[in-house]
Amino acid sequence: MDDRISKDARIRSLVAAALEGRLTDSGAGELAALDRNLIKLAFLAAARRIAELQGKVALAGPDHPSTPSGQKPPYVKPPAPKRKGKVGAKVGHAGSRRPAPRQIDRREEHRLEACPDCGGELQRCKRKRTRTVEDILKDLKTEVTEHTIHRDYCPSCKKHVEPTVPDALPNATIGNNLVAMTGWLHYGIGVTIAQVRELVGIHLHTGLSAGGLVSAWHRLGELLAPWHEQIAQAARASAVLNADETGWRVNGKTHWLWCFASKDACYYMIDHSRGRDVLDKFFLEAFDGVLVHDFWAAYNHVLAQDHQCCLAHLLRELEKVDLTNQSPAWKAFAKKLRRLIRDGIRLRKRADFDPARYGELIRRIDRRLMELARGDHGDADASRLAKRLLKYCDSIFTFLDHPLVPYDNNHGERMIRPAVIIRKNSQSNRSDKGAATQAILMSIYRTLKLRGQDPLAIVASALKTRLAIGHLPTLPIQSVADG
């Protein structure tokens, strides 16, 4: 009797250890040796425990402390605490700047031949100044150049004039190549500021502060702002435009990053709203093309030639409901909808597809869609999706009427993914100015990539042209190599 009591107590202790996650390998072997039926009982008890814990997590919702930050929607996250005090050093603190280079690799002389304002002859003076610019060459070698700038007097204008140094921004100690490269690293491929500093400091032997980098990028964004508007115009003029949006933070407050992408242009904008007012800011007039997007209701207010809703989102919605709904009515509805969507995609993928040739088959698919949307399905999830089909019935199979239109929004999601990676690495922006710079430079670097252009050479050359003649060249178009 005592042996049986001790055996039962041992079994209970082993099962309890399994439910609490404390069961060791030797304990599991001992439990299996006592009775093979106990293994089945242990599995059933563990399954019940797992279901109980999953139910608690589901009831907890996105506001529960145990919910990972990545699973919380942006609108439920509390604003970040405001910074106390003024940013920067205290009043009276000695200022700091980048130390002067140890050696000069090259020297240049700059002198005007005539007055830049009136074109008159200049009286030569002995006044001059020097500025040192540190930059990166094409072979990734650091070069320090000392520029000697002569100041001469114009009798007509009655003032001293001097030439502009186009190799660097005014009052900057780093050159255009370095500004373009660091901007591309941060806004183009998502390298953090600390990593940019480490890369430039260790491998290129150029020390840069975080504040100096951010200041240079702000100035770069201001100079390249006309390109940002050119990208918006190119996106609005496209025949097919993909749109998507994701959560963003500006100084700890919830904002939204919007992405409008065509095959050769990608325009980003950051706004506090996720509603139709943002679309009104972008679409200044009716869009003469097909807008591809998900089922977010704000897109319905865009006056476009046509809309195409992402069928990949619809198929994922069916898979999501399948996890919790096993009713026969739902299974019948989901089977019909999947078959309908796949029939449309299969038709589109035919090598000889042409809307005129398969017009009758397309009309048959449209009739099947309307029958499914207007049917009485006897299931809450099926009725909910049927209402969505009825609401968006004109935007489900648009890709069968326009051969250039995709049936998914993959291009828009691929274009917004780099911004999501930047958000994960660098935690969005801390000011409105930073958000504006983010949108401008991400748009430019992403568009240059889509057009097959070298972002470093193009941006550095544009800066030099802007400083030399006072305005930017036109943003380069698609390269011949990329079609």
N, C-alpha and C positions, 0 to 999 in steps of 0.2 A: 504493500500500500504506500509506504513512504517513497519507494522508487517511482511509483506511478505519479505521485504528487510532485516529486522533484522533476520528473520528465515533462509534465504539463506546465509547470512553472518555467522550465527552460524554453519550451516551445513559445509560450506567451512572450517571454523576454526577447526571443529572436524575432518574432513577428513585429513586436513593438519597435525594435531596432530597425527593421526594414522600412516601416512606415515613417520613421523619423529620419531616415537617411544615414543611420549609423551602422548598418550591417556590413561586417567585414567579409573578406573572402573565406576565411576559416569558418565564420558563423554561417555563411550560406551553405558551405559544404556540410556542416553539422546538421542544419535544418533539412537538407535533402536526404541525409543518411537516416534521420529519425523516422521519416515517413514520406513517400513520394507524393501522396495526396496533399501534403502540407505545401508543396510548391505551388499547386493550383490555388489553394486558399490564400497564399501570400500574394500571388499575382492579382487575384480579385480584390484583396484589401488595398493593394497599392493603386489599382485602377480607380477604386472609389475615392481614395485620398487625392489622387491627381485631379479627378473631376471636381472634387470639393474645392481644391485650391484654385483651379481655373475659374470656377464660378465666382469665387471671391475677387479675383483679379478683374473679371468682367463687370462685377457690380461696383468695383472701385472707380472705374471710369478714368478718363484722362487727367482728372484733377488729383488722383491719389498720389501720395508721395513716392510709392513704389513704381509708378509708371515711368518708363524711360523717357528722357526729354525728347528723343527723336520720334516717339509715338504720340506726342502731344500736339494738337493743332496749334498754329501760331496764335489764334485768337483767344486761347485759354491760358496762354503763358502770361504771367504778370510782368509789368514793365520792370526793367532793370532799375536798381536804385540810382538816384541822381548823385553825381560826383559832388563832394563837398569842397568848397573853396575854388579858387581860380586855378586853371591849368598853368603849369610853368613854375619857374623858380620864384622865390620870394622877392619882394621889393628890396632893392639895394644889393642883390646878389650879382656877383661878377658875371658878365656875359661870356659865352663860349662859342667857338666856331671851329671849323675844320682846320687842323694844323697845315701850315704851308708845306708843299712837297720838299723832299730832301734834295732833289736835283731837277734841273731843267733839261729835257731831252731835245727841245726844238724851240727856235725863236722866230717870230714873225713881226714884220713892220706893217702898220696900217696907216695910210694917209690919203686924204681926199684930193682929187685932181681939180674939182670945182665945187662950189656951194651946192648942197643937195636941194636947197629950197629955190634959189633964183638962178642957179647955173653960172654965176659970176666967178671971176678970178679971185683966188684967195691970197691973202698976205701970209707968208710963211712965218710961223712963230716957233719959239723954242719950247713951248709948253707941250708936255706929253705925260702920259701915265702908262702904267703896266698892269696887266691882269693875268693871272695864271689859271689855266684851264686843264683839268685832268680828264682824259677820255680813254675809251677802249677802241683799239683799231680792229680791222677785220680779222686779223690773226689772233685776236684776244690778248694782245699785249697792251699794257698800260703806257700811255705817252703823256708827258707833261709838256705843255707848250706855254711859253711866255709871250704874250702879245703886247707889243709896244704901240700905243695908240697916240698919234700926233693930233694936237688941237691947233687949228689955224683960224684966222680971223677973216670974216667976210665984210668988206666995207659997205656993200649994198644993204645987207640985212643987219649990219652993226651988231654982230654977235660971233662968238666962237663956235665952230662946228668941228665935229670929229666923225670918223667912219664907224660903222657898226661891225662888230665881230660876229659873223654868222655861225661860228662853230659852237656857241653856247648861248643859253638864255641870258638876258641882262642880269648882271650882278651875281651870276652863278659861277661856281668853281668847278663844276663837272660839265662835260661836253654833251652834245646832242646824242651821240651814240650810246653813252652810258645811261642817259635818261630814257631813251627808247628801249634799251635792253631791260633795264630794271622794271619799267612799266609793263613790258610784255611778260616778264617772269611773274609779276604779281597779278595783273588783270587778264593776261592772255592764257596762262596755264595754271594759275592758282597757287604759286609759291608764296608762303607767308613773308611778312616783312623781315622777321628775324632770320629766315632762311636766305632771303635776298642779301641781307647784310653779311651773313656768314659766307655766302658764295662769293660775293664781290670782295670781301675783306681777305679771305684766305687764298682763293684761287687767282684773283686778279690784283691782289695787293692794293686795294683801294678802300680806305675806311670811310663809311657813310653812317650817319646817324638815322634813327627812325624818323625823327622830325624833319631832317633834311630831305629824305626820300619822299615823304608825304607832301611836303611843300613843293618839291619838283614835279610830282605827279599832278598836283592841283594846277600848277601853271601849264603843264602839258595839256591837261583836259580843257582849260580855257582857250588855249591856242587852237586846239583841234575841234572845238565845238562846231564850226561850220561843216565838218565832215559828218558829225553826228546827224545834223539835219539832212545832209545829202543821203545818208543811209535810210532815214525815215521816208524821204521822197521815193527812193528806189523800192522800198518795201511796199509803199502804197501804190506804186505803179506796176507791181507784179501781177501775173495772171493767177497764181496760186500763192496763198499766204497762210502759213501755219502760226497759230497763236497759242500761248500757254502762260501760266502765271504760277508763282510760288511765294511762300511767306518770306519776309525779310525783316530786318530790324534796323532802325535808325535811332541812335542814341537810346537804345533799350525799348523803344516803342514799336509796336507792330506796324509794318508796312508790307507792301507787295511788290515783287519784282515781276514785271511783265516782259514777255519776249514775243516779238513779231519777226518771223524768219521766212525768207524766200530761198530760192536755190543759190543766190549770190549776195544776199544782204541779211544781216541779223541786227535788229534794233532792240535795245533794252531800255526800259524806263522804270524808275522806282517811284512809287506813289503810296500815299497813306490809305488809298481806297482800293477796293477790289470790285467796285461797281461799274456801271455803265459810263460814269463821268470820265473815267480814265480812257475808255474807248472813244469817247467824244473828243478828248484831247488829241488822240493819235489820228483817228479818221476825221480829217477836217471836212470831208464831203463823202458822198456815197462811194463805196469801194467797187470798182469795176473789175471784179475778179471773184474767185471762189475762196472763202475763208474756211480753213480747216481748224477744228478745235474740239474740245471735249464737250460735255453736256452742261457746262456752267451757264446759267441762265442769262448772264450779262451779255454774252455774245449774240443773243437773239436780237438785241437792239441795233446791231450794226446793219446798216443798209448796204447789202452786197448783192452782186449778181447771183450768187448762190452760196449755200453753206454745206459743209460736209462734217458730220459728227464722227468722232473717232470710234470705229467699231471694235478696236482692241479694248477700249474702256468698257464697252457693252459686254464683250465676252468675259472680261475679268469680273464684271458684276455678277454674271451667271455662275462663275466658279465660286465666288464669295458666298452667294446664297445657297449653293449646293452643300456647303459645310454645315449649315444649320437647318435646312429645310429638306426633308425627305418625303414630303407628301406626294401622292400620285398626281395630283393636279399640277403641282409645280414641276415635277419631272416631265410631264407631257408638254407643258408650255415651254420649258427650257429646251427640250428636244426639238420642237418645231422652230424656235427662234434660232438655235444653233444651225440647224439644217438650212434655214433661209439665208442666214448670213454667209455660210460657206458656199451655198449655191451662187450667190452674187459674186463672191471673191473668185470662185472657180471660173465663172463666166468671164470676168475681167482678165484673168491670167491666160486666156486662150491666145494662141499666137496670131490668129486671124481676127481678133476682137475689133469690132467697129460698131459704134452705137446705131448707125443706120442699118447695118446688116442684121443685128440682133435686137431690133426694136420691139418685135412682138414678145420675145423672151424677157426683155427688160420690163415691159408692161405687165407680164404675168407675175414677175417677182414683186412689182409694186402692188398688185392686187392681193397677193398672199400676205404682204406686210399689213395692208389695211384690214384684212380679215382677222389677222392675229391681234392687231391693236384694238379692234372693236369687239372682240369676242368676250364672252363671260367665262372666266377661267376657274372661278371657285377657290381662289387662293390669294391671300393678301399680297405676297411678293409678286405673284404673276400679274395681279391687277395693277400694282404699282408700276411695274415695268411696261405693261400694256399702255398705261396712260402716258408714259414717257415716249413710247413709240408713236402714239397718236399725235403728241405735241411736236415731235421732231420728224414726222413722216416724210417731209420734203427734204430732209437733210441726212437720211440714212444711206440711200443708194445714189447720191449725186455722182459718185465716181464712175457709175455706169453711163452717165450722160456726158461726162468730160474726161476723155482719156488721160489727160495730164494730172488729174486730181487723185491723190492717194486715198485709200479707204481707212487709213489710220493717221494719227498725229505724231508718228515717230520722229519726223524731222524736227518738229517743235520741241519735243521732249529731249532730243539729243542736243539741241541748241541751248536749252535751259540747264542741262546737266552740268556744264562747266561752272555756271554761276552757283549751283547747289554745292559743288565741291569747294568753291571759294568761300561760301557761307559757312560750311563745316570747318574749314581750316582757319579762317580769319574772323569769324563771328560778325559778319555784316559790316555796318558803318556806325561811326560815333557822331556824325554831324550831317546836316543837309548838304553841305559843300562836298563832303566825302561821298555821299550817295550820288550826287551829280557827276563827280569825277568817275565813280565806279561805272555808272551807266554809259558815259561817253567812251571811256577807254575800252571797256569790255566790248561795246558795239564795234569799235574800230578794229580791234585786234581780231575779233571773231569774223568780221566781214572780210578782212584781208586774207584770212585763212580760207574762207569759202571761195574767194576769187583767185586762189593760188599765188598770192603775192608774198614777198619776203617782208614780214612786218617790221623788222629792225631797219632794213635799208630804206623802206618807204617812209617810215615815221621820221627817221633821222634826216633824210633828204628834205622832207616837207618842212621840218623845223628850220633847216638852213635856208630854204627858199622864203619862208615866212619872215625870217629875220632880215634877209637881204632885200626883199622887194616889198614887204609889208602885207602880203596876202598869201593864202595857201593855194597850192595847185589843186586841181580837181582830183578827187579820190580815184585811184586807179580802178579800171574795170577788170572783168574776168581775163586772166592770162590766156594766151593762145594754147599753151600746153594743157590747160585744164578744160579746154573747149569753150 
